[in-house]
Amino acid sequence: MAATVAVMALTCGVIRVSAAEPTPAKSMLPRSFQGARLGMAMAELARTDPQIARTALQANGRQTETVAVASQDPHIHRITYRFYRGVLYEQAISYRPDHVPRGYEGLLNRLKQVYGRPAAENMEDYDLSRDIFSARKTVWRDDVTRITLAEVRKLTDGREQFELVLTMTDVSLEQARDQEAQEQLRRKELSVPIPLPDRHGASAHTARPSEADRLAAHS
């Protein structure tokens, strides 16, 4: 009976939250794609793909925090891997819009069928600092993962381009990365020299002895 009521509610477009409903699983969203898994060490990921291993090292031999590689999949232009302390915390899949039927709307409908109702849908955004004129985003979340589908309109070399990107993020690792970045920024701010107040809390002229005090001291 309860199952029948739930089906009728969904069919009518009505969603009711009841205390009797079961608690959702801790993590329902995917955390891996084409061999890469959130929380995976960079060294482990590099062993799965020689192209990732080559790109992960800069010319000076130092490891980077972001690795972008071209994809062999005809639907995907590139995949960008982002690391925090050598651990994969985010994976961004950049699709070829002309290889995705119905573009953003088609992919959005497919994701809603697989992931369920998003936490936020078709949010408008822009970032002029990166030549992004407009962007619409849809977000799914659970306790440990966030997935964002974004259609970005930007200007590159004088040409208007659209990007279709699906980003999968480990929430706790992202928070740790952001916190460390804020602490580093704060330390840099504090290292900038500025005039500071007198330690004794008194100005120079009040701390200097008066003429009457000097005469009294010599009497």
C-alpha positions as CSV (number, residue, x, y, z in Angstrom):
1,M,0.0,0.0,0.0
2,A,2.8,2.4,0.9
3,A,4.6,1.7,-2.3
4,T,1.3,2.4,-4.3
5,V,0.9,5.8,-2.5
6,A,4.5,6.7,-3.3
7,V,4.1,5.9,-7.0
8,M,0.9,8.0,-7.1
9,A,2.6,10.9,-5.5
10,L,5.5,10.9,-7.9
11,T,3.1,10.5,-10.9
12,C,1.2,13.6,-9.8
13,G,4.4,15.6,-9.3
14,V,3.9,15.8,-5.6
15,I,6.7,14.9,-3.3
16,R,6.0,14.6,0.4
17,V,8.7,14.2,3.1
18,S,7.6,12.0,6.0
19,A,9.4,11.0,9.2
20,A,8.5,7.4,8.4
21,E,10.5,7.5,5.2
22,P,13.7,5.5,5.3
23,T,17.0,7.4,5.6
24,P,18.9,7.5,2.3
25,A,22.2,5.8,1.9
26,K,25.2,7.7,3.0
27,S,26.5,7.9,-0.6
28,M,24.4,7.3,-3.7
29,L,26.3,9.3,-6.2
30,P,29.1,7.8,-8.3
31,R,32.7,8.4,-7.3
32,S,34.6,6.9,-10.2
33,F,34.8,7.3,-14.0
34,Q,36.9,5.4,-16.6
35,G,39.3,4.0,-14.0
36,A,39.7,7.1,-11.9
37,R,38.2,7.2,-8.4
38,L,37.8,10.1,-6.0
39,G,40.3,9.6,-3.1
40,M,42.8,7.8,-5.4
41,A,46.5,8.7,-5.0
42,M,48.1,10.4,-8.0
43,A,50.7,7.7,-8.2
44,E,48.0,5.0,-8.4
45,L,46.1,6.9,-11.1
46,A,49.2,7.5,-13.1
47,R,49.9,3.8,-13.2
48,T,46.5,3.2,-15.0
49,D,47.3,5.6,-17.9
50,P,50.7,6.5,-19.3
51,Q,49.3,9.7,-20.7
52,I,48.4,10.8,-17.1
53,A,51.8,9.8,-15.9
54,R,53.6,12.0,-18.5
55,T,51.3,15.0,-18.0
56,A,51.6,14.8,-14.2
57,L,55.2,15.9,-14.3
58,Q,56.1,19.4,-15.3
59,A,59.3,20.2,-17.2
60,N,61.1,20.8,-13.9
61,G,60.0,17.4,-12.6
62,R,57.6,18.7,-10.0
63,Q,54.1,17.2,-9.6
64,T,51.2,19.5,-10.5
65,E,47.9,19.8,-8.7
66,T,45.9,19.7,-11.9
67,V,46.3,17.2,-14.8
68,A,44.3,17.6,-18.0
69,V,44.5,14.9,-20.7
70,A,42.8,14.4,-24.0
71,S,40.3,11.6,-24.0
72,Q,40.1,8.7,-26.5
73,D,36.3,8.6,-26.1
74,P,34.7,10.3,-29.1
75,H,32.1,11.9,-26.8
76,I,34.7,13.6,-24.5
77,H,37.2,16.3,-25.3
78,R,39.3,16.1,-22.2
79,I,39.3,15.0,-18.6
80,T,40.8,17.2,-15.9
81,Y,42.0,15.7,-12.6
82,R,42.5,17.9,-9.6
83,F,44.6,16.7,-6.6
84,Y,45.0,17.8,-3.0
85,R,48.1,16.6,-1.3
86,G,48.5,14.0,-4.0
87,V,44.9,12.6,-3.7
88,L,42.3,13.0,-6.4
89,Y,39.5,15.3,-5.0
90,E,37.9,16.3,-8.3
91,Q,37.4,15.1,-11.8
92,A,35.9,17.3,-14.6
93,I,34.7,15.7,-17.8
94,S,34.5,18.1,-20.7
95,Y,32.2,16.7,-23.4
96,R,32.1,17.5,-27.1
97,P,28.7,19.3,-27.4
98,D,28.3,18.2,-31.0
99,H,28.6,14.5,-29.8
100,V,26.0,14.8,-27.0
101,P,22.4,14.5,-28.4
102,R,20.3,17.6,-27.4
103,G,23.4,19.0,-25.6
104,Y,22.9,20.2,-22.0
105,E,19.2,19.3,-21.9
106,G,19.7,15.8,-23.2
107,L,22.5,15.1,-20.7
108,L,20.6,16.7,-17.9
109,N,17.6,14.4,-18.5
110,R,19.9,11.4,-18.6
111,L,21.5,12.3,-15.3
112,K,18.2,12.9,-13.6
113,Q,17.1,9.5,-14.6
114,V,20.2,8.0,-13.0
115,Y,20.9,10.3,-10.0
116,G,17.4,11.3,-9.2
117,R,16.1,14.8,-8.5
118,P,19.0,17.4,-8.2
119,A,19.6,19.6,-5.2
120,A,19.6,22.7,-7.5
121,E,18.7,22.9,-11.2
122,N,19.6,25.4,-13.9
123,M,21.3,28.0,-11.7
124,E,22.5,31.0,-13.6
125,D,26.1,32.1,-13.1
126,Y,28.9,34.0,-14.8
127,D,32.6,34.9,-14.3
128,L,33.9,37.8,-16.4
129,S,37.4,37.2,-15.1
130,R,37.5,34.0,-17.2
131,D,35.5,35.5,-20.1
132,I,32.4,33.5,-19.0
133,F,29.4,35.4,-20.2
134,S,26.8,32.9,-18.8
135,A,26.6,29.5,-17.3
136,R,23.8,27.3,-16.1
137,K,24.4,24.6,-13.6
138,T,22.6,21.7,-12.0
139,V,23.9,20.1,-8.8
140,W,23.4,16.8,-7.1
141,R,24.7,16.2,-3.5
142,D,25.0,13.4,-1.0
143,D,27.0,13.2,2.3
144,V,30.4,12.8,0.6
145,T,30.0,13.7,-3.1
146,R,28.9,16.6,-5.3
147,I,28.2,16.3,-9.0
148,T,27.7,19.4,-11.1
149,L,26.6,19.7,-14.7
150,A,27.5,23.0,-16.3
151,E,26.9,24.6,-19.7
152,V,29.3,27.5,-20.1
153,R,29.2,30.2,-22.7
154,K,32.5,32.0,-23.2
155,L,34.6,34.0,-25.6
156,T,37.9,32.4,-26.8
157,D,40.1,34.1,-29.3
158,G,37.2,36.3,-30.4
159,R,34.9,33.3,-30.9
160,E,31.9,32.3,-28.9
161,Q,32.1,28.8,-27.6
162,F,30.0,26.5,-25.4
163,E,31.5,24.0,-23.0
164,L,29.6,21.1,-21.4
165,V,31.3,19.9,-18.3
166,L,30.3,17.3,-15.7
167,T,32.3,17.7,-12.4
168,M,32.5,15.1,-9.7
169,T,33.9,16.3,-6.3
170,D,34.9,14.8,-3.0
171,V,33.3,17.2,-0.6
172,S,35.5,16.6,2.5
173,L,38.7,16.8,0.5
174,E,37.6,20.0,-1.2
175,Q,36.8,21.5,2.2
176,A,40.3,20.6,3.5
177,R,41.9,22.1,0.4
178,D,39.9,25.3,0.7
179,Q,40.7,25.6,4.4
180,E,44.4,25.2,3.8
181,A,44.3,27.7,1.0
182,Q,42.6,30.2,3.2
183,E,45.2,29.7,6.0
184,Q,48.0,30.2,3.5
185,L,46.4,33.4,2.2
186,R,46.0,34.6,5.8
187,R,49.7,33.9,6.6
188,K,50.7,35.9,3.5
189,E,48.5,38.8,4.5
190,L,50.0,38.8,8.0
191,S,53.5,38.8,6.5
192,V,52.9,42.3,4.8
193,P,54.7,44.9,7.0
194,I,52.5,47.7,8.4
195,P,52.9,50.3,11.1
196,L,51.8,48.8,14.5
197,P,50.5,50.5,17.6
198,D,53.0,51.2,20.5
199,R,53.2,48.1,22.6
200,H,52.6,50.0,25.8
201,G,49.5,51.6,24.4
202,A,50.7,55.1,24.9
203,S,51.9,57.7,22.4
204,A,55.4,59.0,22.4
205,H,54.6,62.5,23.8
206,T,52.7,61.1,26.8
207,A,55.4,58.6,27.6
208,R,58.1,61.4,27.6
209,P,58.6,62.9,31.1
210,S,57.4,66.5,31.5
211,E,59.7,69.5,32.4
212,A,58.3,69.6,35.9
213,D,59.2,65.9,36.4
214,R,62.8,66.5,35.3
215,L,63.2,69.5,37.6
216,A,61.8,67.5,40.5
217,A,64.2,64.6,39.8
218,H,67.2,66.9,40.0
219,S,66.1,68.8,43.1
